[in-house]
Amino acid sequence: MTVLAHNPTVLIAGATSPSGAATAAALSEAGASVIAVGTNPDRLHRLSAVAEGVTGYVCNLSDAEEVDSFAAQLHNDSGPIDGLIHLVGGWRGGEGIPGQSDEDWDYLHSHVFTTLRNTSRTFYPDLLASDAGRMAIVSSTAAAKPTASGANYSAAKAAAEAWTMAVADGFRRAQSGRKEDPEPQRAAAAAFIIKALVDDTMREADPERAFAGYTDVRQLGEAFVEFMTVDAATANGTRIPLNN
């Protein structure tokens, strides 16, 4: 089992999903202090109760002012973070291009992109100052191969990937790519690319289904732990496939 040095503090945005729970468990087992953020207090309480080393906070991450207030509280409670893992998402589809509704787009833009933009802007200084700052998102193969029925979803994921690569560029310019007095790269941002996620509950509900190409949520958690340990200069700005 990978053990993370120096007990990093990692914030999981959207932590109460099956992928969030699996990632929290993997990071906690590896020695990280996990900050679980979500909008459902009951789910956060259950997650904190079953995963050692996990502290839950309620925050609407689509509200920039609320994110700033949460960050101030977190810094007062436990100090800066070393990692940000963005798992806020959701799927909305429609019948071809005319069927891509404004309601679905608003939902996806708010959940997939705005929450990422808010959290990454607020916690960027923490990650840049960390000895091993890491930011990661979960994106989809649909961002590179969009379909008409999933145009809203693919566009939101593509925007999230572009933002993540921009964060990676910011990290590089501030450290190893700095024109004067460059320093070793410490911070890295990357996108994990999947077709879809699968967990035990989904398998139990549909035992005959193969879930071909799906990524198990436990694999996702392990990938995040590994990402915390790899060389920042090598990992920064990469798209990492996790498809089976």
ChimeraX attribute file (.defattr): number of C-alpha atoms within 10 A of each C-alpha:
attribute: neighborCount
match mode: 1-to-1
recipient: residues
	/A:1	8
	/A:2	13
	/A:3	15
	/A:4	17
	/A:5	12
	/A:6	10
	/A:7	15
	/A:8	23
	/A:9	22
	/A:10	25
	/A:11	26
	/A:12	24
	/A:13	26
	/A:14	26
	/A:15	29
	/A:16	27
	/A:17	17
	/A:18	18
	/A:19	21
	/A:20	26
	/A:21	25
	/A:22	22
	/A:23	26
	/A:24	31
	/A:25	23
	/A:26	24
	/A:27	31
	/A:28	23
	/A:29	18
	/A:30	19
	/A:31	19
	/A:32	25
	/A:33	22
	/A:34	28
	/A:35	23
	/A:36	25
	/A:37	24
	/A:38	22
	/A:39	16
	/A:40	15
	/A:41	15
	/A:42	12
	/A:43	15
	/A:44	23
	/A:45	16
	/A:46	13
	/A:47	22
	/A:48	21
	/A:49	13
	/A:50	11
	/A:51	18
	/A:52	17
	/A:53	17
	/A:54	25
	/A:55	17
	/A:56	22
	/A:57	20
	/A:58	15
	/A:59	19
	/A:60	19
	/A:61	25
	/A:62	20
	/A:63	14
	/A:64	17
	/A:65	13
	/A:66	15
	/A:67	20
	/A:68	17
	/A:69	13
	/A:70	19
	/A:71	19
	/A:72	14
	/A:73	13
	/A:74	15
	/A:75	13
	/A:76	10
	/A:77	9
	/A:78	11
	/A:79	13
	/A:80	21
	/A:81	25
	/A:82	26
	/A:83	30
	/A:84	25
	/A:85	24
	/A:86	24
	/A:87	23
	/A:88	26
	/A:89	23
	/A:90	10
	/A:91	13
	/A:92	18
	/A:93	19
	/A:94	16
	/A:95	12
	/A:96	12
	/A:97	14
	/A:98	9
	/A:99	15
	/A:100	19
	/A:101	14
	/A:102	10
	/A:103	10
	/A:104	17
	/A:105	18
	/A:106	13
	/A:107	19
	/A:108	23
	/A:109	21
	/A:110	19
	/A:111	21
	/A:112	27
	/A:113	23
	/A:114	21
	/A:115	24
	/A:116	26
	/A:117	18
	/A:118	19
	/A:119	22
	/A:120	21
	/A:121	13
	/A:122	19
	/A:123	20
	/A:124	22
	/A:125	14
	/A:126	20
	/A:127	24
	/A:128	21
	/A:129	14
	/A:130	16
	/A:131	14
	/A:132	21
	/A:133	26
	/A:134	31
	/A:135	27
	/A:136	27
	/A:137	24
	/A:138	24
	/A:139	29
	/A:140	24
	/A:141	17
	/A:142	19
	/A:143	20
	/A:144	13
	/A:145	9
	/A:146	17
	/A:147	15
	/A:148	16
	/A:149	17
	/A:150	20
	/A:151	23
	/A:152	27
	/A:153	29
	/A:154	25
	/A:155	19
	/A:156	24
	/A:157	26
	/A:158	21
	/A:159	18
	/A:160	24
	/A:161	25
	/A:162	13
	/A:163	16
	/A:164	26
	/A:165	20
	/A:166	14
	/A:167	23
	/A:168	23
	/A:169	17
	/A:170	18
	/A:171	28
	/A:172	25
	/A:173	14
	/A:174	17
	/A:175	20
	/A:176	18
	/A:177	16
	/A:178	13
	/A:179	9
	/A:180	8
	/A:181	8
	/A:182	13
	/A:183	12
	/A:184	11
	/A:185	22
	/A:186	22
	/A:187	32
	/A:188	32
	/A:189	30
	/A:190	23
	/A:191	24
	/A:192	21
	/A:193	21
	/A:194	21
	/A:195	16
	/A:196	19
	/A:197	20
	/A:198	17
	/A:199	15
	/A:200	13
	/A:201	10
	/A:202	12
	/A:203	13
	/A:204	10
	/A:205	9
	/A:206	11
	/A:207	11
	/A:208	8
	/A:209	10
	/A:210	9
	/A:211	16
	/A:212	11
	/A:213	14
	/A:214	16
	/A:215	20
	/A:216	21
	/A:217	21
	/A:218	20
	/A:219	18
	/A:220	22
	/A:221	20
	/A:222	18
	/A:223	17
	/A:224	21
	/A:225	24
	/A:226	15
	/A:227	21
	/A:228	24
	/A:229	15
	/A:230	14
	/A:231	14
	/A:232	22
	/A:233	18
	/A:234	10
	/A:235	20
	/A:236	26
	/A:237	22
	/A:238	16
	/A:239	19
	/A:240	16
	/A:241	16
	/A:242	20
	/A:243	19
	/A:244	12
